[in-house]
């Protein structure tokens, strides 16, 4: 299949460079708020990221099943659960899928618990909406590293160096540190 590089966005160009096929959508946004769904989809669209908003855990599960390379963005609470349920579903249904938790209000305990439970990052909505697209791009880049590389675990391998570089470009913020 031929791609015209002038007709695709930077995220799709990067996928071609990394040898990953372009996706139908880059992330699934699990929310019960239509207002936030529209805002997040538009915001991510400006960064050339395709997002699909879903309202229930089952819908998120089936959507991630159709696009296993997508990231999951979840609100702290939605119609049929909370971020813990979404994280458990992602671990079970789409292993390795990065999960980004959006808290409506900053809660340090929930922030730490989400990161310890395996979330890629935690952001406060709508205050951190500007960081959301950068966070999703960082999560997708980390996901694009080949898992079957036999040298992936060795500290001198190119995969390990690339992962370290990408992680350092998108560091997680410490509690109480503001940008």
N, C-alpha and C positions, 0 to 999 in steps of 0.2 A: 504494500500500500504506500503510495507516495503522499508526502505532506508538503504543502507549500508553506515554508517557514515565515513568509510575510503575512500569511492569513491566520496564523495561530498565535496565541498569546505566549508570554514568557514562561508560564508554568508548564504549558504543553511542550514548548521548546526544550525545557529542562528535562522533561520526561523522555523525550526523544534522545537527548544527549546521554542520559543515564541508561538508556536501553529499556525503558519501561513504556508499555503501550499507554496511550492517552486514555483517560477514564471518562465514564459518563458523568460522574460527579466526584469531587475531591473530598467532600465531607458531608456527613449527615448531622443535622442539627435537631436534637430531641428537645422539644419545648411545648408548653401548653399555651404560650402567649403569641397571638397572631402579630401583635405590634413588634415584639422582639424578633419574630421569625422574618418579617419583612426587612427590618433594619439589618439583621445579620446577613441575610442572603444578598442584599444590595451592597453591604460593606465588603463582603468577600468577593462579590462580583467585580468590584473596582480593582481588586488585586488579581483578577483573572482566575479566581477559584470558583468552581461550581459547587453550590451547596443545595442540599435538599432538606427541607424542613419536614419533620414528622412529629406526631403528637403522642404516640404510644410506644411502649417498649417492644411490642410485637412487630409494629411497623418498622422500627429501627432495626430489629433483628433481621427481618426479611430484606430490608434495603442494604444492610451491610453484607448480607449473603450474596446479593447481586453484584456488589462492588467491594470485594474483600480488601482492596488497597486503600479504602477511604478512611479518613479520621472521623471520630465521633465527638461531637460537641454536645454536651448535655447540660441542661439547667440543673440547679440544685434540687428542684422538685418539678415534677410534671404530672400529667393526668393519672398515670397508674404506677408511680413509684418516685424514687429520688436518685441522686447520683450514684449511690451504692449499688442499686439495682442495675443501673446502666453499665457500671464498671464490671459487675459480675457477668452480665449478659455479653459484653464485649470480649471478656476473657474466654468465655465458653464458646460463643458463636463465631467470633472473628479474632482468633489469637494474634497478638501483636499489633492490633489496631490501636493507634494512639487515641487516648480519651482526654479531652479537655473539658474541665468542669467550669461552668459559669455560675458564680454565687451572686445572688441578688444584692446581698449585703455582705460586707467583709466579715468573716468569722474565722479567726486564727486557728481555732481547734479543728474546724471542718477543713480548712486549707491544708493543715498538716496531715490530717487523717486521709484526705484524698490523695495526697502525694505518696504517703506511706502505703496506701492501698494499690498504687500502680498507675495513678493518673499521670499523663504527660505533663500537664500544667493546670493551674487553677487561676482563673481571672475573676475580677469583680465586675459584674455587668451593671450599668452601661459604662462605668468609669473606664474600664480597660478595653473598650471596644476597638480603640485604635491599635492596640497590640494584638488583637485577635488574628488578623490576617498573617502577621509575621509568625505568630505561634503555630498556626496551621501549616504554613510553609515549612517551618522547622520540623514539625512532626512528620510531614510527608517526606521530607528529605531523609530523615532518620529511618523512616520505613522503607525507603527505596534502596537501602544498602542490602546487597545480596546476602540472604541468610545461608545459602549453601556453600559459601566460600570456605574452603578448608582452612584458610589462614585467618579467618575472622577473629578467633580468640587470641591470637598472638599479638603482643603489643607492638611489634614492628611492622605488621601487615598494613597494606594500603587501606583496607576496610576499617581497621581500628583507628588509623590516623585520620581518615575522613570523618568517621563518627565523632572523634574527639574534637576536630575542627568545627564541625557543625554544632555540636553541643555547646562549645565555648562561644559561638556566635549568638546563640539564643539561650543564655543562662537563665535558670529559674531565680526568681527574686526571693530574698530572705524576708522573713516577717519584719515589718516595721521599716523596711527600706522603700523609699519612694523614688520615682524617676523624675 
